[in-house]
Amino acid sequence: MSLQNVLNKVLAWFDNSNVKLEDNISEAIDWMRVIPFILMHLLCLLVFVVGISPIALWVALASYLIRMFAITAFYHRYFSHKAFKTSRIAQFFFGVLGATATQRGPICWASLHRRHHIYSAKDKAIHSPKHGFLWSHVGWFLCLKNFTTHEHCVRDLVKFPELVLLDRFDVFVPILYGISIFYFGYYLENVYPELQTNGLQMLVWGYFVSTVVLIHCTLFVNSLAHILGSQRYDTGDDSRNNGFIALLTMGEGWHNNHHHCPVSARQGFFWWEIDMSYYLLKLMSYLGIIWELRPVPSERLYSNLIGKDAK
């Protein structure tokens, strides 16, 4: 690889416009581009250096839940499926909050997810488990082929210049988020020393560990939720309902439900299917932050049932 190619790869870490759609057609892993992803996992090992404290664990949990909600409720149900409406200000706010999860910007995320639904029952499925668990879990987004945004899939989103800018420089959002967590720990170390934490400990637990767990729990929906679980609906694909994944992802584990009716704001269709993201969205609708949550049409709720559910 020439020095120029290396420089272009490094620049692509910070500016996604340096990568062109026509240059990314291979399913080979782009090792230069995924170096930050690998480093993020390795830096989690610093837990053995910085130690642990109750406040660091609570911050890591809060960091996980807040950002998981931004991904599940907004990146997925709003940006990808338009399952409800909101203001332009709230749209940008939750776009930025979702970017702290280090899963790219909202336009790119929605582009990939919409393509997933288009091809989910076909050989061209982006992260089909038919190509192996590792491919469906991480391989699909580490390759050249799925790095760039297919703008024809997200024409409704690219008309917002603030979202386009966020998508182009999305990596700076988690960088700033990590810095803020570090200084929060530094503040606690100096003002509340009895908490026995510090900037580095807070950074490791509140950003690196929390983010890596968040990424993989999100990815479980692509991998495990197409392998393990039950199928209520005949959706023509291998999507499944998995209650454990639903708990980890604030409702995303009801994946067969979702493939049956993707535009619904609710993925736990029945009262016993816990969907924390939907409950919070419902609360936000009462507060006027969002509105027009799209329900599951009554005729869809009991259509295309398979097995014992069809009786």
Phi, psi and omega per residue, in radians:
M1 nan 2.256 -3.093
S2 -1.273 2.827 3.131
L3 -1.056 -0.656 3.130
Q4 -1.108 -0.716 3.113
N5 -1.131 -0.671 3.110
V6 -1.119 -0.774 3.121
L7 -1.080 -0.708 3.109
N8 -1.109 -0.677 3.121
K9 -1.151 -0.719 3.130
V10 -1.154 -0.742 3.102
L11 -1.063 -0.590 3.141
A12 -1.171 -0.338 3.042
W13 -1.111 -0.537 -3.005
F14 -1.910 -0.400 -3.096
D15 -2.404 1.827 -3.071
N16 -1.177 -0.251 3.131
S17 -1.244 -0.210 3.112
N18 -1.318 -0.140 3.133
V19 -1.925 2.167 -3.097
K20 -1.779 2.583 -3.099
L21 -1.019 -0.729 -3.078
E22 -1.223 -0.256 3.139
D23 -1.562 -0.064 -3.016
N24 -2.191 1.511 -3.131
I25 -2.197 -0.078 -3.059
S26 -1.601 2.619 3.047
E27 -1.651 0.161 3.075
A28 -1.294 2.537 3.115
I29 -1.194 2.294 3.127
D30 -1.565 1.514 -2.986
W31 -1.061 -0.651 3.125
M32 -1.112 -0.686 -3.079
R33 -1.296 -0.490 -3.050
V34 -1.649 0.115 3.088
I35 -0.944 -0.807 3.118
P36 -1.049 -0.625 3.125
F37 -1.126 -0.734 3.114
I38 -1.171 -0.760 -3.136
L39 -1.074 -0.645 3.141
M40 -1.044 -0.679 3.106
H41 -1.207 -0.752 -3.117
L42 -1.131 -0.628 -3.122
L43 -1.190 -0.297 3.058
C44 -1.126 -0.412 3.133
L45 -1.172 -0.226 3.099
L46 -1.164 -0.147 3.071
V47 -1.029 -0.485 3.131
F48 -1.358 -0.198 3.111
V49 -1.726 -0.795 -3.042
V50 -1.477 -0.281 -3.121
G51 1.359 -2.847 -3.030
I52 -2.460 2.619 3.051
S53 -2.561 2.690 3.126
P54 -0.998 -0.708 -3.111
I55 -1.157 -0.605 3.107
A56 -1.149 -0.685 3.110
L57 -1.168 -0.714 3.128
W58 -1.142 -0.698 3.110
V59 -1.170 -0.692 3.108
A60 -1.087 -0.734 3.129
L61 -1.150 -0.791 3.127
A62 -1.098 -0.725 3.115
S63 -1.068 -0.699 3.112
Y64 -1.132 -0.891 -3.028
L65 -1.177 -0.746 -3.131
I66 -1.086 -0.783 -3.095
R67 -1.329 -0.548 3.054
M68 -1.103 -0.710 3.097
F69 -1.093 -0.725 3.120
A70 -1.071 -0.664 3.132
I71 -1.266 -0.879 -3.032
T72 -1.247 -0.771 -3.050
A73 -1.421 -0.663 -3.039
F74 -1.857 -0.939 3.110
Y75 -1.021 -0.724 -3.072
H76 -1.526 -1.135 -2.975
R77 -1.309 -0.522 3.139
Y78 -1.623 -1.112 -3.066
F79 -1.130 -0.695 -3.081
S80 -1.431 -0.647 -2.985
H81 -2.128 -0.100 3.132
K82 0.904 0.836 -3.090
A83 -1.367 -0.111 3.064
F84 -2.801 3.075 3.127
K85 -2.056 2.708 3.092
T86 -2.691 3.104 3.141
S87 -1.411 2.863 3.120
R88 -1.143 -0.606 3.120
I89 -1.150 -0.830 3.130
A90 -1.133 -0.636 3.105
Q91 -1.024 -0.799 -3.133
F92 -1.243 -0.720 -3.138
F93 -1.005 -0.850 -3.114
F94 -1.319 -0.374 2.997
G95 -1.143 -0.754 3.096
V96 -1.177 -0.776 3.140
L97 -1.056 -0.705 3.099
G98 -1.140 -0.574 -3.138
A99 -1.172 -0.411 3.086
T100 -1.140 -0.304 3.133
A101 -1.314 -0.106 3.113
T102 1.081 0.793 3.085
Q103 -2.167 0.612 -3.109
R104 1.284 -3.057 -3.112
G105 -1.525 2.984 -3.057
P106 -1.151 -0.579 -3.122
I107 -1.222 -0.813 3.117
C108 -1.084 -0.784 -3.126
W109 -1.041 -0.812 -3.126
A110 -1.158 -0.654 3.117
S111 -1.059 -0.830 3.132
L112 -1.123 -0.717 -3.079
H113 -1.243 -0.672 3.111
R114 -1.134 -0.633 3.078
R115 -1.173 -0.582 3.071
H116 -1.032 -0.772 -3.128
H117 -1.247 -0.613 3.136
I118 -1.089 -0.714 -3.022
Y119 -1.901 0.190 -2.995
S120 -1.041 -0.502 -3.118
A121 -1.770 0.249 -3.080
K122 -2.184 2.974 -3.137
D123 -1.171 -0.340 -3.100
K124 -1.509 0.179 3.129
A125 -0.971 2.348 -3.004
I126 -1.114 -0.822 -3.106
H127 -2.254 0.928 3.138
S128 -1.239 2.346 3.070
P129 -1.183 -0.169 3.087
K130 -1.112 -0.360 3.114
H131 -1.668 0.195 3.115
G132 1.868 2.635 -3.106
F133 -1.067 -0.810 -3.080
L134 -1.073 -0.650 3.110
W135 -1.144 -0.813 -3.095
S136 -1.194 -0.430 -3.100
H137 -1.542 -0.928 -3.083
V138 -2.275 -0.519 -3.011
G139 -1.008 -0.671 -3.037
W140 -1.082 -0.610 -3.106
F141 -1.696 -0.081 3.065
L142 -1.543 -0.177 -3.086
C143 -1.582 2.873 -3.134
L144 -1.095 -0.630 -2.968
K145 -1.064 -0.582 -3.023
N146 -1.945 0.457 -3.126
F147 -1.537 -0.729 -3.038
T148 -1.481 2.769 -3.125
T149 -1.527 2.281 3.044
H150 -1.563 1.682 -2.984
E151 -1.141 -0.420 3.129
H152 -1.154 -0.316 3.115
C153 -1.495 -0.249 -3.017
V154 -2.348 0.744 -3.123
R155 -1.084 -0.490 3.133
D156 -1.244 -0.334 -3.106
L157 -1.742 -0.573 -3.082
V158 -1.261 -0.105 3.092
K159 -1.383 -0.127 3.107
F160 -1.743 1.878 -3.065
P161 -1.064 -0.547 -3.135
E162 -1.194 -0.591 3.087
L163 -1.275 -0.649 3.092
V164 -1.090 -0.760 3.121
L165 -1.126 -0.746 3.103
L166 -1.055 -0.740 -3.137
D167 -1.154 -0.661 -3.107
R168 -1.159 -0.711 -3.075
F169 -2.029 0.672 -3.021
D170 -1.056 -0.492 -3.059
V171 -1.146 -0.424 -3.112
F172 -1.238 -0.394 3.137
V173 -1.170 -0.915 3.091
P174 -1.149 -0.500 3.074
I175 -1.091 -0.840 3.120
L176 -1.146 -0.613 3.106
Y177 -1.117 -0.793 3.116
G178 -1.079 -0.717 3.115
I179 -1.097 -0.733 -3.134
S180 -1.144 -0.638 3.099
I181 -1.177 -0.678 3.100
F182 -1.045 -0.832 -3.100
Y183 -1.248 -0.444 3.016
F184 -1.128 -0.771 3.085
G185 -1.129 -0.672 3.101
Y186 -1.093 -0.730 3.102
Y187 -1.082 -0.826 -3.135
L188 -1.105 -0.648 3.138
E189 -1.052 -0.668 -3.056
N190 -1.560 -0.541 -3.074
V191 -1.688 -0.607 -3.135
Y192 -2.235 1.187 -3.088
P193 -1.065 -0.383 -3.137
E194 -1.154 -0.272 3.106
L195 -1.338 -0.244 3.056
Q196 0.980 0.829 3.061
T197 -2.275 3.070 3.110
N198 -2.752 3.103 -3.068
G199 -1.051 -0.808 -3.082
L200 -1.183 -0.720 3.118
Q201 -1.081 -0.749 3.141
M202 -1.150 -0.660 3.107
L203 -1.113 -0.791 -3.102
V204 -1.125 -0.846 -3.109
W205 -1.393 -0.789 -3.044
G206 -1.305 -0.459 3.092
Y207 -1.961 -1.101 -2.986
F208 -1.125 -0.944 -3.125
V209 -1.135 -0.824 -3.137
S210 -1.037 -0.722 -3.103
T211 -1.222 -0.748 -3.137
V212 -1.113 -0.759 3.091
V213 -1.106 -0.743 3.122
L214 -1.044 -0.803 -3.136
I215 -1.063 -0.832 -3.063
H216 -1.252 -0.581 3.068
C217 -1.161 -0.662 3.053
T218 -1.090 -0.747 -3.108
L219 -1.212 -0.394 3.075
F220 -1.035 -0.506 3.121
V221 -1.148 -0.616 3.116
N222 -1.326 -0.574 -3.026
S223 -1.777 -1.256 -3.051
L224 -1.128 -0.618 -3.123
A225 -1.306 0.071 2.983
H226 -1.971 0.093 -3.116
I227 -2.195 -0.833 -3.045
L228 -1.904 2.348 3.092
G229 2.265 -3.002 -3.089
S230 -1.911 2.763 3.095
Q231 -2.064 2.014 3.087
R232 -1.536 -0.633 -3.033
Y233 -2.024 2.569 3.024
D234 -1.478 1.734 -3.079
T235 -1.827 -0.008 3.137
G236 1.371 0.122 3.111
D237 -2.403 -2.941 -3.076
D238 -1.853 0.388 3.110
S239 -1.123 2.516 -3.076
R240 -2.395 2.743 3.019
N241 -1.603 2.235 -3.118
N242 -2.390 1.890 -3.068
G243 -1.104 -0.618 -3.138
F244 -1.148 -0.777 3.101
I245 -1.142 -0.597 3.096
A246 -1.074 -0.684 3.107
L247 -1.178 -0.707 3.141
L248 -1.161 -0.565 -2.990
T249 -1.970 0.297 3.097
M250 1.030 0.633 3.008
G251 2.050 -0.149 -3.051
E252 -1.318 -0.206 -3.098
G253 -1.258 -0.220 3.090
W254 -1.444 1.092 -2.914
H255 -1.329 -0.584 3.073
N256 -1.165 -0.699 3.026
N257 -0.971 -0.826 -3.079
H258 -1.098 -0.735 3.127
H259 -1.196 -0.437 3.092
H260 -1.279 -0.653 -3.140
C261 -2.494 1.387 -3.037
P262 -1.088 -0.481 -3.032
V263 -1.468 -0.057 3.139
S264 -1.291 2.410 3.073
A265 -1.268 -0.291 -3.113
R266 -1.902 2.270 3.119
Q267 -1.857 -0.449 2.961
G268 -1.488 1.723 -2.983
F269 -1.248 -0.462 -3.082
F270 -2.059 2.802 -2.985
W271 -1.023 -0.523 -3.103
W272 -1.461 -0.083 3.106
E273 -1.666 1.706 -3.033
I274 -1.146 2.225 -3.097
D275 -2.420 1.445 -3.045
M276 -1.084 -0.614 3.123
S277 -1.072 -0.713 3.129
Y278 -1.168 -0.705 3.136
Y279 -1.053 -0.732 3.134
L280 -1.217 -0.637 3.073
L281 -1.109 -0.697 3.116
K282 -1.080 -0.742 3.093
L283 -1.080 -0.758 3.121
M284 -1.099 -0.546 3.105
S285 -1.212 -0.610 3.088
Y286 -1.168 -0.520 -3.133
L287 -1.505 -0.089 3.106
G288 1.444 0.164 3.137
I289 -1.319 -0.646 3.058
I290 -2.273 2.912 3.140
W291 -2.731 2.967 3.123
E292 0.942 0.907 3.034
L293 -1.128 2.245 -3.083
R294 -1.463 2.141 -3.122
P295 -1.482 3.055 2.968
V296 -1.407 2.067 3.121
P297 -0.998 2.418 -3.074
S298 -0.991 -0.618 -3.140
E299 -1.250 -0.370 3.124
R300 -1.471 -0.469 -3.028
L301 -1.040 -0.615 -3.098
Y302 -2.065 0.409 3.085
S303 -1.745 2.684 3.095
N304 1.019 0.536 3.108
L305 -1.251 2.590 3.116
I306 -2.199 2.818 3.072
G307 1.066 -2.446 -3.078
K308 -1.187 -0.401 3.133
D309 -1.204 -0.348 -3.104
A310 -1.434 -0.180 -3.086
K311 -1.374 nan nan
